[in-house]
Amino acid sequence: QVQLVESGGGLVQPGGSLRLSCAASGFTFSSYAMNWYRQAPGKERELVAAITSAGGSTNYADSVKGRFTISRDNAKNTVYLQMNSLKPEDSADYYCNAVRRLFGKDYWGQGTQVTVSS
């Protein structure tokens, strides 16, 4: 059974940091590109950060470049999102996504909530 379980969300003050984790099971994690998406109330889901299967390449939304870092540990089947210098506009539900496009595989976690507020 495929599972993606996010953790690490919560309430943080502006300028603070959080580290999200996504633990994967039920599929060959090291063969999948991993993404973090977010969705704020009333807004469309947006891609925040992406990392290739071996971790050799990453991409970020312009709004988070220089503040967020995506990484992965294929030995632990886990992908991370380090979020620094958080802003109120970063508040959203954050979702982990595993993709293997060549095989039409696309898995999602249940999301973790991040609230940036004083």
C-alpha positions as CSV (number, residue, x, y, z in Angstrom):
1,Q,0.0,0.0,0.0
2,V,1.4,3.3,-1.1
3,Q,1.7,5.9,1.7
4,L,3.1,9.4,1.9
5,V,2.9,10.8,5.4
6,E,3.8,14.5,5.9
7,S,4.8,15.9,9.3
8,G,6.4,19.0,10.7
9,G,3.7,21.6,10.1
10,G,2.5,24.0,12.7
11,L,2.3,27.6,13.8
12,V,5.4,29.7,13.5
13,Q,6.0,33.5,13.7
14,P,7.1,35.5,10.7
15,G,10.8,35.1,10.1
16,G,10.8,31.7,11.7
17,S,11.6,28.2,10.3
18,L,10.0,24.9,9.9
19,R,11.2,21.6,8.5
20,L,8.6,19.4,6.8
21,S,9.2,15.7,6.3
22,C,7.4,13.2,4.1
23,A,7.9,9.5,4.8
24,A,7.2,7.2,1.9
25,S,6.4,3.5,1.8
26,G,4.8,1.0,-0.6
27,F,6.8,1.9,-3.7
28,T,10.4,2.3,-4.8
29,F,11.1,5.7,-3.5
30,S,14.5,6.2,-5.1
31,S,12.8,5.8,-8.6
32,Y,10.5,8.7,-8.1
33,A,10.9,12.5,-8.4
34,M,9.5,14.2,-5.4
35,N,7.6,17.5,-5.1
36,W,6.2,19.7,-2.4
37,Y,3.0,21.6,-3.3
38,R,1.0,24.0,-1.2
39,Q,-2.6,25.2,-1.3
40,A,-3.9,28.2,0.6
41,P,-7.6,28.7,1.2
42,G,-9.3,30.0,-1.9
43,K,-6.2,29.5,-4.0
44,E,-5.0,26.9,-6.5
45,R,-2.5,24.3,-5.5
46,E,1.0,25.4,-6.5
47,L,4.3,23.7,-6.9
48,V,6.8,24.9,-4.3
49,A,9.8,22.7,-4.8
50,A,10.9,19.6,-6.8
51,I,13.8,17.2,-6.6
52,T,14.9,14.5,-9.0
53,S,14.9,10.8,-8.0
54,A,18.6,10.8,-7.2
55,G,18.5,14.3,-5.7
56,G,20.9,15.7,-8.3
57,S,18.6,18.5,-9.4
58,T,16.1,20.8,-7.6
59,N,13.7,23.5,-8.7
60,Y,11.8,26.1,-6.7
61,A,8.9,28.5,-7.2
62,D,10.2,32.1,-7.5
63,S,8.3,33.0,-4.3
64,V,10.4,30.6,-2.2
65,K,13.8,30.7,-3.9
66,G,16.6,31.4,-1.4
67,R,14.3,30.6,1.6
68,F,13.2,27.0,1.1
69,T,15.4,23.9,0.5
70,I,14.2,20.5,-0.7
71,S,16.3,17.5,0.0
72,R,15.8,13.7,0.2
73,D,17.3,10.7,1.9
74,N,16.7,7.7,-0.3
75,A,18.0,5.4,2.4
76,K,15.3,6.6,4.7
77,N,12.6,7.0,2.0
78,T,12.0,10.5,3.1
79,V,11.9,13.9,1.5
80,Y,12.3,17.2,3.4
81,L,11.4,20.8,2.9
82,Q,13.4,23.2,5.0
83,M,11.5,26.5,5.2
84,N,13.4,29.6,6.5
85,S,12.4,33.3,6.7
86,L,8.8,32.3,6.7
87,K,6.2,34.9,5.7
88,P,2.5,35.0,6.3
89,E,1.9,34.3,2.7
90,D,3.6,31.0,3.1
91,S,0.6,29.8,5.2
92,A,-1.0,26.9,3.4
93,D,-1.5,23.2,3.5
94,Y,1.6,21.5,2.2
95,Y,1.5,18.3,0.2
96,C,4.1,15.8,-0.7
97,N,3.9,14.3,-4.2
98,A,5.7,11.4,-5.7
99,V,5.9,11.2,-9.5
100,R,7.2,8.7,-12.0
101,R,5.8,10.1,-15.2
102,L,7.1,7.5,-17.6
103,F,5.0,4.9,-15.8
104,G,2.0,7.2,-15.1
105,K,2.5,7.0,-11.4
106,D,1.5,9.9,-9.2
107,Y,1.0,9.7,-5.4
108,W,-0.1,12.3,-2.9
109,G,0.1,12.7,0.9
110,Q,-2.7,14.0,3.1
111,G,-1.0,17.3,3.7
112,T,0.3,19.2,6.7
113,Q,-0.8,22.7,7.7
114,V,1.6,25.6,8.0
115,T,0.5,28.8,9.6
116,V,2.8,31.8,9.7
117,S,1.4,34.4,12.1
118,S,2.4,36.6,15.0
